[in-house]
Each structure stands twice: as structure tokens, then as C-alpha cells.
Amino acid sequence: MNRPFNLRRMAAAGMAAAFSLLLSACLISPGKFDAALDLRRDGRFTYSYKGEIFVLGLSELMKVGQSADESFTPLPCYESDSGEDRACTKEELEQQKADWEQERKTDAERRKKDQDMAKALLGGIDASDAKAAEELAARLRRQAGWNSVIYKGNGLYEVDFSIAGRLDHDFQFPTIEKMPQVVPFFALNRRADGSVRLDSPAFTDANQGSTPFGSLAQIIAAERAGKDGKIAEATDPQLPVLDGRFVLTTDGTILANNTDEGPAAVPTGKRLEWTITPREKTGPMALVQLGK
């Protein structure tokens, strides 16, 4: 029986699953921010977002996978009945090495596939390129509304976004050129009856780093486990810390919302406020009737 070896294989399987989920869904995530939406009965609106946006560290996560098991090190063997350490047989050592070599080949193929998929989903940007972060920042600066985009390192961007217009169409934030798969932080959908529904898809539990194998932090910790197979503490500085505030003001009729306090009267109409943290399982939701 070889428990550390099995544990490491489970960690690798979890890491592969985490990559697949990241690459297929939640590439962009909010961090600390203040956001506001003002929605008028005639359809005029202003929206702003100031704070952090994370590009969930694809290149850093890939480096974690690449750093594991660069050279073969025999693992201890155990008595099947007592679980006590014992010397490994020649056959067991040969099998360990064969398994290790096969895993290295499989991991290399998986990393190449993940890198190709990441590049496609990032609109042609190579996440492993040192210039990738600034290339994405430059792409955002070209788009309307992005007043400031500053790359701070480790996948973190400090941004200042604001836009105004008339809501005769759907609206969502953020949108990024060549990256249609981004899960929006906030989305506004205009209904045929003149009402507008606000949703916040990125703030659901499924989009905050959870996978069937545990949180991404736990998976990374497992991947970084020591040679003795012990799982490290599940923390990682690369993952975003969600800490936000969203305010909606409107002179329309608020038909539904999921705040605890409900709407408050203000000089410009009604005001709803949400504090958004990882403890919340759902993000802001509201339904507002505009003028017909």
C-alpha cells in the first residue's frame, strides 16, 4: 500500500479538474470594489465600478503543476495489515517509477492542452508570456468606459470604469474584446413590459472558486503537499478576496429585490445597497419597473 502516492494522484486529479473549470467558466473575478448603478424611469442609466479585477492566475496555477515531481523520489511503503513503514521491494520501486514517468507524460500533455485552451479563451493572449498582463490591460483601455487600468501583479488589476447611456438594450459588466465567455459581475436585462432585471452571475457560489474537488485554494495546497503526502494549509495569496459594495438608485418602481433592509427613500427616488462577501451565496438581484 502506498498512501502518499495515492494522495498525490488525487491531488493531481483535483488540479486537472480545477484547470478545466477555470478555463471553461470563471476567468475574471471581482476583488475589493465599489460599484453603483443609477437607473431612471425614462431608461437613462449610469454605471460605475472602481476597484479590483482579478484574472484568476492561470499562469501561476500552471507553474504549480509544472513544479511538482521534477525528479523521481521513492516513496515509503507500508505493511498492509498494520500500516507500519517497511522497505519497498524492487518490484514496488520499479512500479513507482513507471507510474511517476506516466504521470509526468500525462501532466505535460494536460499542461499543453490547458495552455492552448487558455490562449483561445483569452482571445489569443498567451497566459505564460510575461507581457500577457499588460497586453490585456491595453486591450481594456481601448474599450469605452475604462478610464484607468493599472496592473498590480499576481493577476490583479486596479480599474476605474464608468459609462452612461439609455437602457433600450441589455447591459453587462465587464465585457472584454475577444473574450465572450467572461461571466459578468452585473447584468441588466430589459423586459418587454418595460421592467429591468438586475442579476450578478459572478457572485454565485459556483463562480467563487468552488469545484467538486474542493476550493481552488485546497487543490493548490494539495498540489504543494510535501513528499510525505501531508496536505498543507488551504490558503493561497493568488486567489481573490471578494469584498464589495453595490448601490442601486432609481426613480422607477422596485418590484423585487434581495436586500435585507429593502429600499430607502433618497432625493432621487429609492436606494438599495448590498455588501458582497464570500459568505453570501447569491449576489445582488432586483426588478425595477421603468416608464412604459
C-alpha positions in Angstrom: 0.0 0.0 0.0 1.4 3.4 -0.9 -0.8 6.1 0.7 1.3 9.2 -0.2 1.5 8.2 -3.8 -2.3 7.7 -4.0 -2.8 11.1 -2.2 -0.6 12.9 -4.7 -2.5 11.3 -7.6 -5.8 12.5 -6.1 -4.3 16.0 -5.8 -3.2 15.9 -9.4 -6.7 14.8 -10.5 -8.2 17.7 -8.5 -5.8 20.1 -10.1 -6.7 19.0 -13.6 -10.4 19.3 -12.8 -9.8 22.8 -11.4 -8.0 23.9 -14.6 -10.9 22.6 -16.7 -13.4 24.5 -14.6 -11.3 27.7 -14.6 -10.7 27.6 -18.3 -14.4 27.0 -19.2 -16.0 29.5 -16.8 -14.6 31.9 -14.3 -11.6 33.6 -15.8 -12.3 37.1 -14.5 -13.3 37.7 -10.8 -14.0 40.7 -8.7 -11.9 41.6 -5.6 -12.4 44.7 -3.5 -14.6 47.2 -5.2 -17.4 49.9 -5.1 -20.0 49.8 -7.8 -23.1 51.9 -8.4 -26.0 51.9 -10.9 -28.4 54.8 -11.3 -31.5 53.9 -13.3 -34.1 56.5 -14.4 -37.7 55.8 -15.4 -37.0 57.0 -19.0 -34.3 54.4 -19.4 -31.3 56.6 -18.8 -28.6 55.0 -16.7 -25.1 55.5 -15.3 -22.9 52.7 -14.1 -19.5 52.8 -12.4 -17.1 50.2 -10.9 -13.9 51.2 -9.1 -11.7 48.6 -7.5 -10.0 45.3 -8.2 -10.5 42.8 -11.0 -8.6 39.5 -11.0 -7.6 37.4 -13.9 -7.6 34.1 -12.0 -3.9 33.2 -12.0 -3.8 30.8 -14.9 -0.1 31.2 -15.4 0.6 30.9 -11.7 -1.6 27.8 -11.4 0.2 26.2 -14.3 3.5 26.9 -12.6 2.3 25.0 -9.6 1.6 21.9 -11.7 4.9 22.3 -13.5 7.0 22.5 -10.3 5.7 19.1 -8.9 7.8 15.9 -9.2 10.6 17.2 -11.3 12.8 14.2 -10.3 11.8 10.8 -9.1 12.0 10.2 -5.4 10.9 6.8 -4.0 8.0 7.0 -1.5 7.7 4.8 1.6 5.8 1.6 1.6 3.6 0.2 4.4 2.5 -3.1 5.8 -1.0 -3.8 4.6 -2.2 -5.1 8.0 -0.6 -2.7 10.5 0.2 0.3 8.3 3.7 0.4 9.6 6.6 1.6 7.4 8.6 -1.0 5.7 11.3 -1.2 3.0 9.9 -1.2 -0.5 10.6 -4.2 -2.7 12.4 -3.9 -6.0 9.2 -4.5 -7.9 7.4 -1.8 -5.9 10.1 0.7 -6.6 10.1 -0.1 -10.3 6.3 0.3 -10.3 6.6 3.6 -8.5 9.0 4.9 -11.1 6.9 3.6 -14.0 3.8 5.3 -12.5 5.8 8.5 -12.0 7.0 8.6 -15.6 3.5 8.0 -16.9 2.2 10.8 -14.7 4.9 13.2 -16.0 3.9 12.4 -19.6 0.2 12.8 -18.8 0.8 16.1 -16.9 2.9 17.5 -19.8 0.0 16.7 -22.2 -2.5 18.2 -19.9 -0.5 21.4 -19.4 -0.1 21.9 -23.1 -3.9 21.4 -23.6 -4.6 23.8 -20.8 -2.2 26.4 -22.2 -3.8 26.2 -25.6 -7.3 26.4 -24.2 -6.3 29.4 -22.0 -4.8 31.2 -25.0 -8.0 30.7 -27.0 -10.3 31.9 -24.2 -8.1 34.9 -23.5 -8.6 36.0 -27.1 -5.1 35.0 -28.3 -3.2 36.2 -25.3 -0.6 33.7 -24.1 -1.0 33.4 -20.3 2.5 32.1 -19.9 4.0 35.2 -21.6 5.5 37.8 -19.3 3.8 40.5 -21.5 0.4 39.0 -21.2 -0.8 41.0 -18.3 0.0 44.4 -19.9 -1.4 43.2 -23.2 -4.8 42.5 -21.5 -4.6 45.9 -19.8 -4.0 47.6 -23.2 -7.0 45.8 -24.7 -9.2 47.1 -21.9 -8.0 50.7 -22.2 -9.1 50.7 -25.8 -12.7 50.0 -24.8 -15.2 52.7 -23.9 -15.7 53.3 -20.2 -12.4 52.0 -19.0 -10.9 55.3 -17.6 -8.0 53.6 -15.9 -6.5 50.1 -15.9 -3.4 49.5 -13.8 -1.8 46.1 -13.5 -0.6 45.5 -9.9 0.9 42.0 -10.3 -0.3 38.5 -9.5 -3.3 38.7 -11.7 -4.6 41.9 -10.0 -5.8 44.9 -12.0 -6.9 48.2 -10.4 -9.6 49.7 -12.6 -11.9 52.7 -12.8 -14.9 52.2 -15.1 -17.9 54.4 -15.8 -20.4 54.6 -18.6 -23.7 56.3 -19.2 -26.4 55.7 -21.8 -30.0 54.7 -22.4 -31.2 51.2 -21.4 -33.0 50.2 -24.6 -30.9 47.0 -24.7 -29.3 44.6 -22.3 -26.1 45.6 -20.5 -23.5 43.7 -18.6 -20.1 44.4 -16.9 -17.4 43.5 -17.6 -17.2 42.8 -21.3 -13.7 42.3 -22.9 -12.8 42.2 -26.6 -12.4 38.6 -27.9 -13.4 37.1 -24.6 -17.2 36.4 -24.8 -17.0 33.7 -22.1 -16.4 36.1 -19.2 -19.0 35.7 -16.5 -20.5 39.2 -15.9 -20.3 40.7 -12.4 -23.6 42.6 -13.1 -26.2 42.1 -15.9 -29.2 44.2 -16.8 -32.0 42.6 -18.9 -34.7 44.8 -20.4 -38.1 43.0 -20.5 -40.9 43.6 -23.0 -43.1 45.1 -20.3 -40.6 47.9 -19.6 -39.1 46.4 -16.4 -35.4 45.8 -15.9 -34.0 42.8 -14.0 -30.6 43.1 -12.3 -28.6 40.0 -11.7 -25.0 39.3 -10.6 -23.8 36.0 -12.1 -20.2 36.2 -10.9 -21.2 36.3 -7.2 -22.9 32.9 -7.1 -21.2 30.2 -5.1 -20.4 28.2 -8.3 -18.4 31.1 -9.6 -16.3 31.9 -6.5 -13.7 29.2 -6.9 -15.6 26.1 -5.8 -15.1 22.8 -7.6 -16.3 19.2 -7.0 -12.8 18.6 -5.6 -13.0 21.4 -3.1 -11.9 25.0 -3.3 -9.1 26.1 -5.6 -7.1 27.0 -2.5 -7.5 23.5 -1.2 -6.5 21.9 -4.5 -3.4 24.1 -4.8 -2.4 23.2 -1.2 -2.8 19.5 -2.1 -0.6 20.0 -5.2 2.0 21.7 -3.0 1.9 18.9 -0.4 5.2 17.7 0.9 6.8 14.5 -0.1 5.4 12.9 3.0 1.9 13.4 1.5 0.6 15.7 4.2 -1.8 18.4 2.9 -0.7 21.9 3.5 -3.0 24.6 4.9 -5.5 25.6 2.2 -4.5 29.2 1.6 -3.1 30.9 -1.4 -2.3 34.6 -1.9 -3.1 34.4 -5.7 -6.8 33.9 -5.2 -9.1 37.0 -5.0 -10.6 38.3 -1.8 -14.2 39.3 -2.5 -15.2 42.5 -0.6 -17.5 44.8 -2.4 -20.4 47.3 -2.2 -23.1 47.8 -4.8 -25.6 50.6 -4.7 -28.7 50.9 -7.0 -30.7 54.2 -7.1 -33.8 54.6 -9.2 -37.0 56.7 -9.6 -38.6 53.6 -11.1 -40.8 51.2 -9.1 -38.8 48.5 -7.3 -40.9 45.3 -7.8 -38.5 42.9 -6.1 -35.0 42.8 -4.5 -32.9 40.5 -2.2 -31.6 43.1 0.2 -32.3 42.6 3.9 -33.4 46.2 4.5 -35.3 46.9 1.3 -35.4 50.3 -0.5 -34.7 53.5 1.3 -36.0 56.9 0.2 -33.5 59.3 -1.2 -33.9 62.7 -3.0 -33.5 60.9 -6.4 -36.0 58.1 -5.7 -35.2 54.8 -3.9 -31.9 53.3 -2.9 -30.8 49.7 -2.5 -27.4 48.7 -1.1 -25.6 45.3 -1.0 -22.5 44.4 0.9 -20.8 41.5 -1.0 -18.5 39.0 0.7 -17.6 35.3 0.2 -20.2 34.4 2.9 -23.0 35.4 0.5 -24.3 32.6 -1.7 -26.1 34.9 -4.1 -25.3 38.4 -5.4 -27.5 41.4 -5.9 -30.9 40.9 -7.6 -33.6 43.5 -8.3 -36.5 44.0 -10.6 -37.4 47.6 -11.4 -40.4 48.9 -13.4 -39.5 51.8 -15.7 -41.9 54.1 -17.5 -43.8 52.5 -20.3 
